[in-house]
Amino acid sequence: MTVLTEHADLGDDALRAAWTTLLDHDPRATVFQSPRYLQTWQASLVTDEAVTTLALHDGDDGDDLVGIVVEAVVTVDDQRVVRLAGGTEVTDYRGPVARPDADEALATAWAERLAGLDVDAIDLSALPDDTGWPERLATALEASGAMAVTRERHDVAPVVDLADGFDAWQASLDGKDRQELRRKARKLGRDLGPVAVVEAGADDLEAALDRFFTMNDGAAGDKASFFDRPEMRDWFRALGKEFHADGIFRLHELTVADNPVAANVSLVWGDRWGLYNSAWNPRLSGFSTGNVLVAELVELAATEGLSTFDLLRGDEAYKYTFGAVDRDVVQVTAVPGGASG
């Protein structure tokens, strides 16, 4: 028999320890669903969201944690909305964490709770479709009495398959794209000087992040305004402080003649390399330094034996240069059964 328990914020130390262990039993889980990530998010960015952790327990004594989901209630345009915790701007994937044999039980128990909440709307976004959670939660919400349940793609996350190694990935590329990547790398070295990829270590992470922000000062559009906000720079610093030592947060710079010309922040978990954010010197845009660096990181990920290079959410054209295939990211919405309108 399973029991769903409610915990304020992110629960206590014992729950978070069991939750961390549970992540290892869910092949769909990501760093974004870990208590460490959500603690960092809550400490750095959350201001007015009421966060609640729901834990599904199984076993005769109820001590066997088999599912976790973290919800947040926020006011949007004078409406109270419940959504998955993690923040819409900084968290690429959201969703429950569960032992696979507990999926249905968690979906049913949580949907029954959601359908009875005193909120105006249910908005569960950033759910990867291939995890099965969008369909499972939509079905459970309908069965629980929620109204106006919808399930639709709201974004994509292009991914590169590295399961067969670097050579197989290169062979799978469109011939024109493969030649263009090689040409850009050669041109950069030939015209500007020796090219290298340097990973920031503990001693120089702060300085590397400062250079990363400086490169983004010259970016255009939304990217520039994103990093103009001090809290977003603080967020990246907080992520680095929490996750750099164990190799999850990684910052690589592409240098030319020892001068950084592009940089990428990555989040690496399990057998997946996630390309979290990028920067490059806009004065060298004609050299495609950003693409050169990404190609180097794909090779590094393959060398480390990772099976997926995940370019995370967004359908920017450059991502498909690397043979990426869209992973659908889905939003499930509903109105609680007791809501008036």
Buried (B, 14 or more C-beta within 10 A) or exposed (E): EBEBEEBEBBBEEEBBEBBEEBBEBBEBBBBBBBBBBBBBBBEBBBEEBBBBBBBBBBEEEEEBBBBBBBBBBBEEEEEBBBBBBBBEEBBBBBBBBBBEEBBBBBBBBBBBBBBBBEBBBBBBBBBBBEBBBBBBBBBBBBBBBBBEBEBEEBBBBBBBBBEEEBEEBBEEBEEEBBEBBEEBBEBBBEEBEEBEBBBBEEEBBEEBBEBBBBBBEBBEEEBEEBBEEEEBBEBBBBBBEBBBEEEBBBBBBBBBEEEBBBBBBBBBBBBBBBBBBBBBBBEBEEBBBBBBBBBBBBBBBBEEEBBBBBBBBEEEEBBBBBBBEBBBBBBBBBBBBEBEE
